[in-house]
Amino acid sequence: MLNMLKNSCEKGSALVFAMILIANAMIVVSSIVFLATIQNRSSSVLSLTPVAFQQADSGVEHVLKEISDAASFTAKINDLNLCTGNGGGYDVNSSSGKCAINNPKVDVYFLDSDDIVLISSGFTIDEVGSLKVIGEAKKGSNRVSRALQVSLFSTP
């Protein structure tokens, strides 16, 4: 009788040991899957960073070209052929001062010399102190934005 009890205890302890081993293996496997998912997302975001920066840089070049093509520096910001909206002119959002250019995806802000956004499109080019251009890159649910701020005119 004592021998049967001993075999029964050994079988029970082997079962408990196997369950603990399987639980540990599940924890390790789920941790590896979790870390791989985070690494994949991180590498995706890292690959989008240069794209967003290039979008912002491209937006700066686009705005600078439009400014250089303007008849004079006393031309109004609205006369620049920049943003989507009324006839392709500078259709600024009256509450935020944002100008959205859709290809490449950038947002342009005209700032005065104190870095305050010029909300009205009636300002002239010579009143603009700098540009703030935000480029965006998306892939799936990942989105990365990078901003560049460029001074237009230097004051003595």
C-alpha positions in Angstrom: 0.0 0.0 0.0 2.8 2.4 0.9 4.5 1.6 -2.4 1.3 2.6 -4.4 1.1 5.9 -2.5 4.8 6.6 -3.3 4.2 6.0 -7.1 1.1 8.1 -7.0 3.0 11.1 -5.4 5.9 10.7 -7.9 3.4 10.8 -10.8 1.8 13.9 -9.3 5.1 15.7 -8.8 6.1 14.9 -12.4 2.8 16.4 -13.6 3.4 19.6 -11.5 7.0 19.8 -12.8 5.8 19.4 -16.4 3.2 22.1 -16.0 5.7 24.6 -14.5 8.1 23.8 -17.4 5.3 24.4 -20.0 4.3 27.7 -18.3 7.9 28.9 -18.3 8.2 28.0 -22.0 5.0 29.9 -22.8 6.2 33.0 -20.9 9.5 32.9 -22.8 7.8 32.4 -26.2 5.3 35.2 -25.6 8.1 37.5 -24.5 10.0 36.8 -27.7 6.9 37.5 -29.8 6.2 40.7 -28.0 9.8 41.9 -28.4 9.8 41.0 -32.1 6.6 43.0 -32.6 8.0 46.0 -30.9 11.3 45.7 -32.9 9.4 45.5 -36.1 7.3 48.6 -35.3 10.4 50.5 -34.2 12.3 49.7 -37.4 9.3 50.8 -39.5 9.2 54.1 -37.7 13.0 54.5 -38.2 12.6 53.9 -41.9 9.9 56.6 -42.1 12.0 59.3 -40.4 14.2 60.1 -43.4 11.1 60.2 -45.6 9.4 62.7 -43.4 12.5 64.8 -43.2 12.8 64.7 -47.0 9.1 65.7 -47.3 9.8 68.7 -45.1 12.9 69.7 -47.0 11.0 69.3 -50.3 8.3 71.6 -48.9 10.9 74.2 -48.0 12.4 74.1 -51.5 8.9 74.4 -53.1 8.0 77.5 -51.0 11.4 79.1 -51.6 11.0 78.5 -55.4 7.6 80.1 -55.3 9.0 83.1 -53.3 11.8 83.5 -55.8 9.3 83.4 -58.7 7.2 86.1 -57.1 7.2 89.5 -58.9 8.5 91.2 -55.8 8.9 90.8 -52.1 5.9 93.1 -51.6 3.7 90.5 -53.2 1.1 89.0 -50.9 1.5 85.5 -49.5 -1.8 84.7 -51.1 -0.3 85.4 -54.5 2.1 82.5 -54.1 1.0 79.3 -55.9 1.4 77.0 -52.9 -1.6 75.5 -51.2 -4.7 73.7 -52.1 -7.8 75.8 -51.9 -9.1 78.7 -53.9 -7.5 78.4 -57.3 -4.3 76.9 -55.9 -3.4 80.1 -54.1 -2.3 80.3 -50.5 -5.6 79.3 -48.8 -4.6 79.6 -45.1 -6.7 78.1 -42.4 -8.0 81.2 -40.6 -7.7 79.6 -37.1 -4.3 77.9 -37.3 -2.4 79.6 -40.1 -1.6 76.2 -41.6 -1.1 75.8 -45.4 -1.4 72.2 -46.5 0.5 71.0 -49.6 -0.7 67.6 -50.5 2.2 66.3 -52.7 4.5 65.9 -50.9 2.4 65.9 -47.7 3.7 68.9 -45.8 2.2 71.7 -43.7 3.6 75.2 -44.2 3.5 78.0 -41.6 4.7 81.5 -42.4 6.1 83.1 -39.3 7.0 86.7 -38.5 10.3 87.8 -37.0 9.1 86.9 -33.5 8.1 83.3 -34.7 4.4 84.0 -34.5 2.3 82.4 -37.2 1.0 84.8 -39.8 -2.7 83.8 -39.9 -3.9 86.2 -42.5 -3.0 85.6 -46.1 -2.8 89.3 -46.7 0.7 89.6 -45.3 3.5 90.4 -47.8 6.5 88.2 -48.4 8.8 90.8 -46.8 6.9 90.5 -43.6 7.7 86.8 -43.3 10.7 86.1 -41.0 10.8 82.4 -41.4 9.0 79.3 -42.6 8.1 76.3 -40.6 7.5 73.2 -42.7 6.3 69.9 -41.3 6.7 66.8 -43.4 4.8 63.6 -42.7 5.3 60.0 -43.8 2.9 57.2 -43.1 3.0 53.4 -43.5 0.0 51.5 -42.2 -0.8 52.7 -38.7 2.7 54.3 -38.3 3.1 58.0 -38.8 6.2 60.1 -38.4 6.4 63.9 -38.7 9.6 66.0 -38.9 9.8 69.8 -38.9 12.2 72.3 -40.4 12.3 76.0 -39.7 14.1 78.2 -42.2 14.9 81.9 -41.8 14.1 83.8 -44.9 15.6 87.2 -44.3 18.4 88.3 -42.1 18.1 91.7 -40.4 21.2 93.8 -39.8 
